[in-house]
């Protein structure tokens, strides 16, 4: 925690009294803390208390009324190594989940580049209401870390889940995160992502439905743990959220292979998530094919290079090569065949027969298979959570 920049967001709930202890513990651990409060939070704990403990003026409004000094939520978002919202009320969680930027805290959250930790605190019925459950699921799908509340006596004197986690435990969560975030420091990762487009003519191509979301989530997760990551990406509309991710844009399978062969020799890990087209047109027309003028009764195809197999042949001792298998039938046997044939260290299998998995979704359900025949099956999760599971498995290797 030494030298880390922490934004502590405080919302208007009775658990705000615990925030004073949280600030003190963070500062004691060596962190620099900037408090951002909602207007209602000031009804439960004073800015003077928090600014005294943090050594920085607590921010609540967009500008200081008497001087007109502007508080830049963008600058705060860039400054922070982590943002913690504790306590997080049902109202603020709903605003964060749906982008309702009507106060300084939520606008700062929307500008944050750093990991965000949310510690809910509310009455048990609010906590289990379907809208709150949905909003928390949305925040998880965005990559936020939810610090689950504890069960106990609440402000209503009812007994149930809804007590904000104790400040000491929140600090432990942050400390563990920062320790883990450097676990891949100095490692070089290559990730392929998205589809490849194989030209038929200047306006048409053979491609597939890959969105690139899984590959980009893996790249972000590896970078968040300190790795130096390069994505070789086919045409996609997604972008990495981590600053330590370099992108090389390609279009065809041959271009992707050339980029990978250039990068892989200096890498520790290569993760082949791209949905590379197996075939390409044998001949590319230099003009748009017109049905009124051109007689085309078939398009001859040739096999594309197998990028994973090529890297598998070039793999050196100490390098890891991770494959992906998206299957529609005979999933396990097909994945095992690819694993051994391409000299992979593990393969991530998912099936288009599983609802919510595969292309164009925000979720995925995978199994990780190993050369010794063992495998680990995972439940349906957000692709960000799946990325974390995959990087955990790679770290174990």
Residue pairs with C-beta under 8 A, 6 or more apart in sequence:
1 26
1 29
1 30
1 31
1 171
1 174
1 175
1 178
2 29
2 30
2 31
3 30
3 31
3 32
4 30
4 31
4 32
4 81
4 82
4 178
5 31
5 32
5 34
5 79
5 80
5 81
5 82
6 26
6 31
6 32
6 33
6 34
6 80
6 81
6 82
6 83
6 84
6 174
7 33
7 34
7 35
7 36
7 76
7 79
7 80
7 82
7 83
7 84
7 108
7 112
7 114
8 19
8 22
8 23
8 26
8 33
8 34
8 35
8 36
8 54
8 84
8 85
8 86
9 36
9 37
9 38
9 83
9 84
9 85
9 86
9 88
9 92
9 105
9 108
9 109
10 16
10 19
10 35
10 36
10 37
10 38
10 41
10 45
10 50
10 85
10 86
10 87
10 105
11 37
11 38
11 40
11 41
11 85
11 87
11 88
11 89
11 91
11 92
11 105
12 38
12 39
12 40
12 41
12 43
12 44
12 89
12 91
13 44
13 87
13 89
13 121
13 122
13 164
14 44
14 121
14 155
15 86
15 87
15 121
15 163
15 164
16 41
16 44
16 45
16 87
17 44
17 45
18 86
18 87
18 164
18 166
18 167
19 35
19 45
19 50
19 86
19 87
19 167
20 45
20 49
20 50
20 53
21 167
22 84
22 86
22 167
22 170
22 171
23 33
23 35
23 50
23 53
23 54
24 53
25 167
25 168
25 171
26 33
26 171
26 174
27 33
27 53
27 54
27 55
29 171
29 175
32 56
33 54
33 55
33 56
34 54
34 56
34 59
34 76
34 79
34 80
35 47
35 50
35 51
35 54
35 56
35 58
35 59
36 58
36 59
36 60
36 76
36 104
36 105
36 108
37 47
37 50
37 58
37 59
37 60
37 104
37 105
38 60
38 92
38 103
38 104
38 105
39 60
39 61
39 103
41 60
42 60
47 57
47 58
47 60
50 58
51 57
51 58
59 71
59 76
59 104
60 104
61 71
61 104
62 70
62 71
62 73
62 104
62 107
63 69
63 70
63 71
64 71
71 104
73 104
73 107
73 108
73 110
73 111
74 111
76 108
76 111
76 112
77 108
77 110
77 111
77 112
77 113
77 114
78 111
78 113
80 112
80 113
80 114
81 114
81 178
82 114
82 115
82 116
82 117
82 174
82 177
82 178
83 108
83 109
83 112
83 114
83 115
83 116
83 117
84 116
84 117
84 118
84 119
84 170
84 174
85 92
85 96
85 105
85 109
85 116
85 117
85 118
85 119
86 117
86 118
86 119
86 121
86 147
86 164
86 165
86 167
86 170
87 119
87 120
87 121
87 164
88 96
88 118
88 119
88 120
88 121
89 120
89 121
89 122
90 120
90 122
90 126
90 127
90 129
90 132
90 135
92 105
92 106
93 118
93 120
93 132
93 135
93 136
93 139
94 100
94 131
94 132
94 135
95 101
95 102
95 103
95 106
96 106
96 109
96 118
96 135
96 139
96 144
97 134
97 135
97 136
97 138
97 139
97 142
98 135
98 138
99 110
100 106
101 107
101 110
109 116
113 241
113 243
115 143
115 144
115 145
115 177
115 181
115 224
116 143
116 144
116 145
117 144
117 145
117 146
117 147
117 170
117 173
117 174
117 177
118 136
118 139
118 144
118 145
118 146
118 147
119 147
119 149
119 164
119 165
119 170
120 127
120 132
120 136
120 146
120 147
120 148
120 149
120 162
120 164
121 149
121 162
121 163
121 164
122 132
122 149
122 162
123 154
123 155
123 156
123 158
123 160
123 162
124 154
124 156
124 158
124 159
124 160
124 161
124 162
126 132
126 162
127 149
127 160
127 161
127 162
128 161
136 146
139 146
140 146
140 382
140 384
140 385
141 362
141 363
141 382
141 384
142 384
143 220
143 241
143 384
145 173
145 177
147 165
147 169
147 170
147 173
148 165
149 161
149 162
149 163
149 164
149 165
150 161
150 163
150 164
150 165
150 166
151 159
151 160
151 161
151 162
151 163
152 159
152 163
153 159
153 163
154 160
154 162
154 163
165 173
180 225
181 224
181 225
181 226
182 225
182 226
183 225
183 226
183 395
184 222
184 225
184 226
184 227
184 391
184 395
185 225
185 226
185 227
186 226
186 228
187 222
187 226
187 227
187 228
187 268
187 269
188 227
188 228
188 229
188 230
188 266
188 267
188 268
188 269
189 219
189 222
189 223
189 227
189 228
189 229
189 230
189 267
189 268
189 269
189 270
189 271
190 229
190 230
190 232
190 260
190 263
190 264
190 267
190 269
190 270
190 271
191 215
191 218
191 219
191 222
191 229
191 230
191 231
191 232
191 270
191 271
191 273
192 215
192 231
192 232
192 233
192 234
192 256
192 260
192 270
192 271
192 272
192 273
192 274
192 276
192 307
193 212
193 214
193 215
193 216
193 218
193 219
193 231
193 232
193 233
193 234
193 236
193 273
193 274
194 210
194 211
194 212
194 215
194 233
194 234
194 235
194 236
194 274
194 275
195 207
195 208
195 209
195 210
195 212
195 234
195 235
195 236
195 274
195 275
195 276
195 277
196 207
196 234
196 250
196 251
196 252
196 253
196 255
196 256
196 274
196 275
196 276
196 277
196 304
197 205
197 206
197 207
197 234
197 235
197 251
197 252
197 277
198 205
198 206
198 207
198 252
198 253
198 277
198 279
198 280
198 281
198 304
199 205
199 251
199 252
199 280
199 281
199 284
200 206
200 281
200 284
200 285
200 289
200 299
201 284
201 285
201 286
201 287
201 288
201 289
202 285
202 286
202 287
202 288
203 288
204 288
204 289
206 277
206 279
206 280
206 281
206 301
207 277
208 275
208 277
208 359
209 275
209 359
209 360
210 234
210 236
210 274
210 275
210 359
211 236
211 237
211 238
211 359
211 360
212 233
212 234
212 236
212 237
212 238
213 238
213 361
213 362
213 383
214 273
214 324
214 364
214 383
214 386
214 387
215 231
215 233
215 271
215 273
215 274
216 231
216 233
216 236
216 238
216 239
216 240
217 383
217 384
217 386
217 387
218 271
218 273
218 387
218 390
218 391
219 229
219 231
219 240
219 242
219 245
220 240
220 241
220 242
220 245
220 384
220 387
221 384
221 387
221 388
221 390
221 391
222 229
222 269
222 391
222 394
223 229
223 240
223 242
223 243
223 244
223 245
224 242
225 391
225 395
227 244
227 269
228 244
229 242
229 244
229 245
229 246
230 245
230 246
230 247
230 248
230 263
230 267
231 240
231 245
231 246
231 247
231 248
232 248
232 250
232 256
232 259
232 260
232 263
232 274
233 247
233 248
233 249
233 250
233 274
234 250
234 251
234 256
234 274
234 275
235 249
235 251
240 247
248 259
248 263
250 256
250 259
252 280
253 276
253 277
253 280
253 304
253 305
253 307
254 280
254 304
254 305
256 274
256 276
256 307
257 305
257 307
257 310
260 270
260 307
260 310
260 311
261 310
261 311
261 314
264 270
264 311
264 314
264 319
265 314
265 316
267 319
268 318
268 319
268 320
269 319
269 320
269 321
269 322
269 394
270 311
270 319
270 320
270 321
270 322
271 322
271 324
271 390
271 394
272 307
272 308
272 311
272 321
272 322
272 323
272 324
273 324
273 348
274 307
275 326
275 359
276 304
276 307
277 304
278 303
278 304
279 301
279 302
279 303
279 304
280 301
280 302
280 304
281 299
281 300
281 301
281 302
282 299
282 300
282 301
282 302
283 300
289 296
306 342
308 321
308 323
308 338
308 342
308 344
309 341
309 342
309 343
311 321
312 321
312 342
312 343
312 344
313 343
315 321
315 343
320 345
320 394
320 397
321 342
321 343
321 344
321 345
322 344
322 345
322 346
322 347
322 348
322 390
322 394
323 338
323 339
323 342
323 344
323 346
323 347
323 348
324 347
324 348
324 349
324 350
325 331
325 334
325 335
325 338
325 347
325 348
325 349
325 350
326 350
326 351
326 352
326 358
326 359
327 334
327 335
327 349
327 350
327 351
327 352
328 351
328 352
328 353
329 353
331 349
331 351
332 349
332 367
332 369
332 375
335 347
335 349
335 367
335 369
336 369
336 373
338 344
338 347
339 346
339 347
339 369
339 370
339 371
340 371
344 371
345 370
345 371
345 397
346 368
346 369
346 370
346 371
346 393
346 394
346 397
347 368
347 369
348 366
348 367
348 368
348 369
348 390
349 366
349 367
349 368
349 369
349 375
350 357
350 358
350 364
350 365
350 366
350 367
351 357
351 358
351 365
352 358
352 359
354 365
354 380
356 363
356 364
356 365
356 380
357 363
357 364
357 365
357 366
357 380
358 364
361 383
362 382
362 383
363 380
363 381
363 382
363 383
363 386
364 380
364 381
364 382
364 383
364 386
365 378
365 379
365 380
365 381
365 386
366 378
366 386
366 389
366 390
367 375
367 376
367 377
367 378
368 375
368 376
368 378
368 389
368 390
368 393
369 375
376 393
378 386
378 389
381 389
